[in-house]
Amino acid sequence: MSITGLLLGIINILIVIVILVLVGVIIQWVLGALGWPPPPLVVKLYMAIVALIALYLFVALLLGAPAVHIIGGHVTVTPPFRVALGLS
């Protein structure tokens, strides 16, 4: 993997994390405006899920395993054993 590919992958991961955090903040803002603010435990759980998604994307980037391809017509998921055996 080239340095350019690694940098683009890291920027992609950061964009995904920013979008997920922004969605969480908007949901928290709307619920607060309605008078039902989410408990702090739910907010921490959501941030933990976002952190796990970031970790998954980073490991997939380092191993060269594609996460999920959505752009390109159809959704395909490459099983990890195919990546490990070099079959993909």
C-alpha angles and dihedrals in degrees: 000000000000126000089248092055091048093050092047090049092051091048089050091052091049091051091051092049093048091051092049093048091046091052089050092050092049091050090048091049093049093047090048090051089052091051096252106103113183115250117256090248091060091049091050091048091051091050090049090053090049089050091051091051089051091049091049092050092047093050090046089051093050094046093045091237114142112234105209124330110217101154112074106057106288139038116250129175118199112216113233093236091060090053092047092050093044093242097128 
